Amino acid sequence: MNIRTERPDDYEAVYSLVEQAFASAEHSDGTEQDLVAALRKGEAFVPELSLVAEIDGKIVGHILFTEAKVGGDTVLVLAPLSVLPAYQRRGVGTALIQEGHQIARRLGYAYSLVLGSETYYPRCGYLPAESFGIEIPEGMPPANFLAIRLREDAKPVHGAVIYAKEFGI
């Protein structure tokens, strides 16, 4: 598996991949692929943190981290993580998360948030966001609103999350 930064010529393949990955997802509104396209054009987009996973030259996974605010501090939001159904449960998603975290650390980001599976993301180090002092946005289940401290020297964060406007939250 090769993980690399997404390029503009990947956009079409990534759009299709995200659409397929979420087609049968339990918690999906069917617009995740459009969210990725919108986030790429937004102010919160960090090109170095839009990654693809390739196997035998085929893009089989994608992850996107964008900037958000907690109180006055800039954090990252992981959304979405997408893996083609035929490649799920093979470590592709975990590898994308780990590579994304490494790059985020190098770029100086201290925290990453995710609204996702309370059984999957803790395997990658995510904990309930409220344990860090991050307020749970209205309507989000506390068990699924998770965060990870990316840097040991990270100062504490406190407050409400302000997402990129493309999330519509």
WOUR-V349494 format. One record per residue. N is the residue number from 1. RES is the residue in one letter. PHI is phi in whole degrees, 0 to 359 (none if undefined). PSI is psi as a letter, one per 20 degrees, with the letter a starting at -180 (* if undefined). BURIAL is 1 if it has 16 or more other C-alpha atoms within 10 Angstrom, else 0. Layout:
BEGIN
N	RES	PHI	PSI	BURIAL
N	RES	PHI	PSI	BURIAL
END
This chain:
BEGIN
1	M	none	p	0
2	N	243	p	0
3	I	248	p	1
4	R	213	r	1
5	T	291	p	0
6	E	295	q	1
7	R	244	q	0
8	P	306	h	0
9	D	286	i	0
10	D	269	i	0
11	Y	305	g	0
12	E	295	g	0
13	A	295	h	0
14	V	292	h	1
15	Y	303	g	1
16	S	295	g	0
17	L	300	g	1
18	V	297	g	1
19	E	301	g	1
20	Q	293	g	1
21	A	298	h	1
22	F	262	i	1
23	A	302	h	1
24	S	244	j	0
25	A	289	q	0
26	E	298	g	0
27	H	246	n	0
28	S	214	q	0
29	D	256	j	0
30	G	80	j	0
31	T	244	j	0
32	E	303	h	1
33	Q	295	h	1
34	D	287	h	0
35	L	298	g	1
36	V	302	g	1
37	A	298	g	0
38	A	292	g	0
39	L	297	h	1
40	R	301	h	1
41	K	268	i	0
42	G	269	r	0
43	E	290	h	0
44	A	276	i	1
45	F	292	p	1
46	V	239	n	1
47	P	307	h	0
48	E	293	i	1
49	L	249	k	1
50	S	248	o	1
51	L	242	q	1
52	V	238	q	1
53	A	248	p	1
54	E	243	q	1
55	I	231	p	0
56	D	52	l	0
57	G	79	i	0
58	K	257	p	0
59	I	285	o	1
60	V	242	i	1
61	G	207	q	1
62	H	211	q	1
63	I	222	q	1
64	L	225	p	1
65	F	244	p	1
66	T	234	r	1
67	E	280	q	1
68	A	216	r	1
69	K	238	q	1
70	V	237	o	1
71	G	61	c	0
72	G	260	j	0
73	D	261	q	1
74	T	277	p	1
75	V	231	r	1
76	L	248	q	1
77	V	239	p	1
78	L	272	o	1
79	A	184	p	1
80	P	264	r	1
81	L	250	p	1
82	S	227	p	1
83	V	225	p	1
84	L	306	p	1
85	P	309	h	1
86	A	292	i	0
87	Y	248	j	0
88	Q	288	q	0
89	R	65	k	0
90	R	235	j	0
91	G	90	j	0
92	V	295	g	1
93	G	299	g	1
94	T	299	g	1
95	A	297	h	1
96	L	296	g	1
97	I	298	g	1
98	Q	298	g	0
99	E	295	g	1
100	G	299	g	1
101	H	296	g	1
102	Q	299	g	0
103	I	296	g	0
104	A	301	g	1
105	R	300	g	0
106	R	299	h	0
107	L	280	i	0
108	G	96	j	0
109	Y	284	q	1
110	A	257	h	1
111	Y	221	q	1
112	S	228	p	1
113	L	245	q	1
114	V	208	q	1
115	L	256	o	1
116	G	194	a	1
117	S	298	p	0
118	E	285	i	1
119	T	256	h	0
120	Y	278	g	0
121	Y	295	h	1
122	P	300	h	0
123	R	295	h	0
124	C	258	j	0
125	G	101	i	0
126	Y	285	q	1
127	L	232	r	1
128	P	306	p	1
129	A	299	h	1
130	E	296	h	1
131	S	291	i	0
132	F	262	i	1
133	G	91	j	0
134	I	266	p	1
135	E	289	p	1
136	I	280	p	1
137	P	300	q	0
138	E	305	p	0
139	G	88	i	0
140	M	267	p	0
141	P	293	p	0
142	P	306	h	1
143	A	293	h	1
144	N	254	i	1
145	F	260	o	1
146	L	238	r	1
147	A	213	r	1
148	I	222	p	1
149	R	275	o	1
150	L	274	h	1
151	R	234	p	1
152	E	296	h	0
153	D	272	j	0
154	A	293	p	0
155	K	283	q	0
156	P	299	q	0
157	V	242	q	1
158	H	212	q	0
159	G	126	a	1
160	A	277	q	0
161	V	268	p	1
162	I	245	o	1
163	Y	279	r	1
164	A	303	q	1
165	K	301	h	0
166	E	297	h	1
167	F	288	h	0
168	G	68	k	0
169	I	257	*	0
END
